[in-house]
Amino acid sequence: MSRYQDESEFRHDAPPCTGVLLVNLGTPESPDTAAVRRYLAEFLWDPRLVEMPRPLWWTILHGAILRLRPARLARAYRSIWSEEGSPLLVIGEHLQAALQRLLEARIGGRVVTALAMRYGQPSIERALDGLRRQGMRRLLVLPLYPQYSATTTASVFDEVTRVLQQWRWLPELRFVLCYHDRPAYIEALANSVREHWQQHGRAQRLLMSFHGIPRRYFAAGDPYYCACQKTARLLAEKLGLEEGQWQLTFQSRFGREEWLQPYTDYTLRSWARQGIESVDVICPGFSADCLETLEEIAQQDRELFLANGGREYRYIAALNDRPDHVEALARLIETNLQGWVGDGAAEQDRLAGCLERARALGAPD
C-alpha cells in the first residue's frame, strides 16, 4: 500500500487556496488529571524540548514526572479555566477569526487562516488537513512565538514537515522564523503598557518576563536569549524607560539544571526585600495568555512579591486579540505572502482555461 494519503478530490476548476497556519504551544483538552497527563506526555517527549538520551528521559518522564506533576498542574489549570475553555485556545480562536476578517478585507483572494497547537488539539495535522480540503496549494506557517528558539519554532517546523511527508502533492511552503523586532509588534507591546499605566498608574519598575530555556541550549547556539534582549531593549526605548526603571528576567524553569538568568521569581523577591513597593509585569514572549502568564505570573509571583514586602503587583495582559496585535500579525503575513496572492479575476480566467484544456485531454470535470 502507498504511504501517502489519498488526495484524489482534485478539480481542475477549483480555485487554489493560500493557507496561513497559526501555531501556538498547546493546552490540555480539560483541566483534569488524565487530560493533563496526556498533554504532558506529548509535550515533554519532544526531543526539541528536552535534549536528553531518549531511554534515560523515558525512564524519568514515566517513572516520576507523569506520576506526580499532572495532579498539581490540573489544579493550576482549573484556576484559570473559563466557561469557554482553555484561555490559550479561546484567545487563539478569537485571534485567528480576527486575522481572517482583516486579511479578507485587505487582500481578498482565497487566503484561509487556520489555528493549530503544537501539542494537543487542534493538532497541526488536523489543521493542515482542513486547509488541504479547501484546495490549499501554498502554505505560510506562522508560529506565534515572537522570539525564535529551537524548543518552540523549530519544533513547529519539525511537525509541519512530518505531516507533509505523508502528502502526495506538497504545497509551496514559507515559514516565519520570528518577529521579535518588528516595529508593529513592539508598538503593540508599548501600547498595552501605556494603556495599563493610564488606567492603573505607573509602578516603580517594569519587569519584562520571558519564558526560560536551559542555559546549555543557549551555549550550544540557540539565539533565543539574544532575541529576548532585543525585544526588551526596543520596548524600553519605545516607552522612554531609563536604566533602573525596567528589567528583563526569565520564568518557568523546570528541573535542576541552570536556565537563563536572571530568574523572574528571584528578582521579584529581591526587589520586594530591597524596598521596591510596586511593580508592573509584562510577558513579551507570549502572544496569548496561558498557564504561564495567568497562573504563574499573575497569581504565584504576585503572592511571592507581596509576601516579601511588596505592596502593589500588576500583571499586564498579553497582546491576545488586541486590534494592534492583529494588525501587526496581518502586516507580517502580508509581507510573507508577497508574490503569492494575485488578482482574483485573472485567477478565474486561468482556471477556466485550465478546465477547458483538461477536458480536451479527456479529464473528467
N, C-alpha and C positions, 0 to 999 in steps of 0.2 A: 504493500500500500504506500501511497505517496505520503511524505511527511508534511506536505503543505495543505493548508486549509482550502476548502472549496470556495472559489471566487468566481463562479460561473454566471453570476447575475448581471453581467456587463451588458449595457445597451449602448449602441453607437450614438444615439441622440441624447443620452443622459448628460446634463451639464456637470463638469467636474467640480469637486468641492475642494477648497483650500482649508485644511483643518488647522486650528490653533489649540494645542493641548496644554492646558494649565495644570501643573502638578505641584501639590504640596505634600507634606510629610506623611500624614495619616492619622487615624484615630480608630479606637475600638468601636464596634457597632453598638455597644451598650455599656453602661458603667457597672457591669457586674464582673465578678472574678473570672468566670470562664471566658468571657469575651476579651477581657484584658489579657488573659494568659495567651489566647490565640494571637492577639495582636503583637504582644511582646515576643512570642516565639518567631514570628515572621520578621519583625523589626530588628531584633538583636542577632538574628542569624546572618544578616547581610555582611559579607566579608569586607565591604567598604566601610562599614561602621565599626566593626571590631576586627582589627588586624591581629589575628592570633591563629596559630595552627588549629585547623578545624577539629581534630579529635579532642584536643585539650579544651577548646572552647565549648564543644558539645557537652562534655562532662560537667563543666562549670555551669553552663546555661541550664541544663536539665537536672543537674544534681542539687542546685541551690537556688538560683535566681528565679526560675519559673515556679518554684515551690513557695518562695517567700514573698516576692515582690508583687504579684498580681493582686492579692487582697488589699495591700496598702495602697497601691495605685488606683484600685477600683474606688476606694473611699475618696481619694483625691479627685477622680473624675466625677463622682457624684456631687462633689461640692461646686462644680462649675457647669454641670449638665443643665440644659434648659428644656422647656417643654417641646421645643422644636428638635432637640437632639444635641449632638456634639457641636460646640461652638465653632471649631475649626471647619467642620463640614458645612454647617449652616452659613457661615460667613463666606466660605468658598463658593457656595451655590449662588449667593447674592452677588458676589464679585463677578462670577462668570456670566450671569444674566445681564449685569450692567455693562460689561465689556461687549457682549453680543449686540446689545442695543446700540451702543456707541459706534461699533465697527460697521454695523449695517447702515447706520445713518451717514457715516463719514466715507466709507469705502464703497459700499454697495457690492454687487457681485456675490458669489457664493462663498463667503468666509464664515465658517462654522466653528464656534468655540466649544470645548468640552473640558470638564473638570475631572481630574483623577487624583488618587492618593498613591504615593509610592508604596505604602503598606496599608492593608485593609481595603475597604470599599469606599467609593467606586475604584476598582483597580485600573491600572494603566492598560491592561489587556482589554478590559471591558470597554473603556472609553475609546480606545483605538478601533475596536471592532464597530462601535457605534458610528464613528467617523467614516470608516470604510464603507459601511452600508449606505451612507449618504453620498457615495461617489468620490471620496477623498482621493486626490492624486498628488497633492502637495501637502506637506506637514511641517508646521513650525511648532517646536516644543519649547515651552516657556516654564522652566522650574521657578516656583515662587520663592526662591531663595536669593535675595539681593546679592549676597557675598558668596562667591564660588568656594566650594570645598569638595574634595573627593568623597567625603562622607555623605553629602547631600546631592549636589548637582550631578556629579559623576555617577552616582547610584541610579539616578533617573535615566541617564543615558544608557546604562547597563540594561535596565529593564525594558526600555523602549526598543533597543536593538534586539534583545532576546525575543520579544514578541514579534518583531518584524522578520526574524529569521524563519518564522512559520508561514510567512505570506509568499504567495507565488508572484504577485505583482506589487512591487515595492513603490511607495510614494517617494517623490523628491523630498529630501529631508534637510531642514535647517534647525539649528539648536542654539538657544540663547544661553550663554555661559553665566552671565552675571549682569547686574545693573547697579552696582553699589555706588557708583559715582555719577550716575545720570542726573543732570540738573533738575529734571521734573520730579524725580524721586526724592532728591534732597529737599527741594522746595516743599513737597507734600509733608515730609517729616517736620520741617521748620514750621509750616502752617499749623500742624497739630500741636506743637509745643506752644506757639504763640496763642492759639485759641484757649489752650489749657490755662496759660498764665492770665489771660483776660478774664476767665471765669473764676479762677481759684486763687489768683495771686501767684507771685513767683517765690519759690523756695530758695534757700541759701545756696543749694547746689543742685545741678542736674546730673544724674547718673545715667549713662548710656550702657545698658547691659546687653551683651551678645551671648548667644549660646556658645559654650566652650567646645574644644576638641582636645584630645591628648597632645601634650607638648611635643612628643616624638613625631606626630604626624606633621606638625609644622617644620620640625627639624629635617624631616625627610623630603620636604619640598612643597607641602600644601600651602597655597597662597592665602588662605582664609584670614590669618592674623593680619596680614598687610591690608587686605580689603576692608576689614573692620576698622582698622586705624584710619584709613582714608575716609570712610563714611563718617566716622565720629568727628574727624577734623573738619570736613566740609560742613557738617551740620553746626558745629560750634561756630565756624566762621559766618555761616548764614545767619545765626542768631546773635552775632556780635559778642560772644562769650570770651572772656579772658581766662588765662591760666589760673587755676584755683577755683573757678566757678563751675567746672564740669570735670567728669572723669569717665573713662572707658573701663568696663570690667567684663568678666566672663562668668556665666552661670551654668547650672545643670550638669556639673561634673558627676562622673559615675565611676566607681571603683577606687582603687587606692593609688594609682599612679598619678604623676603630676600632669595637670592640664594647663591650658593657657591662663596666665595670670595678668592682673590681679583678679581675685575671686570676688564676685558680687557680694556674697554674704559676709565675707571677712571685711570688705570695705565698709559696708553699712554698719557693722558692729563697731568698727574702729571710729567711724565718723561720729556715731552716737556718743561714744565714750569720750571723744575729744570735745564734745560740746556743740556739735552741729545739731541744731534743733529741727530743721526742716529739709526735706529732700523730695525732688521730683524724679521719677524713674521712667525712662522710655527704653523700649527694646527694638532698635532699628533693624535687627536682623530677622524679625518675624513679620511677614506680610499680613498675617491674620492672628488674632488672639487664639490661644490654645492652652493646654495644661501648663506649659512652662511659663506663660505670662499671667494667666488668670489665677492659678493656684500657687505656683512657686513665688513669682514676683509680687503679685497683688495681695496675697494672703500670708504666706510663710515669711517672706522677707520684711513685710510690714510689721508683723509681730516681733521679729528679731530686732528691728530698728527701735521700736517703741519700748521693748523690754530692756534695752541697753541705754535708755535715757533720751531717745529722740522724742519729739513732740508731734510733728506733722510729717506724714508719709503719703505721697500721692502717686499713683500709677497713671501714666499717660497711655491711653489705649493704642493698640497697633493701628496701622492705616486702614485695615479691613476694606470695606467697600465705600470709603470716602470718595466723593467725586474727584478730588485732585489725585487720589491714588489710581482710580480708574483711568483718568486722563494720562497719568504717567505711564501706565502699562499699555494703554492704547497707542501712545507715541512709540513706545518700544516695539510693539507689534508691527505698526505701520513701517517703521524703519526696516525691519527684518523681512517684510513682505514685498519690498520693492522688486519690481520685475515679475512678480507672480500674479498680481491682480490687475486684469486688463479691462477693456471696455466690454460691457455686458452685451450690447447689440452685436458687436463684432464676434463675440463668442457664440452667440446664437447662430449667426451666419456660418461660422466654421463648423458647428455641429450638424447643421442641415446638410452641408456639403459632405461631411463625413458619412452621414447616414445614406445619402444617395450613392456614394461610391461603394459603400459596403454592400448595399442591395444589389448593385451591378455585379459584384463579385459573388453573389449568391448567399450573403449572410442573412439570417432571419432578422426581423425587426427587433 
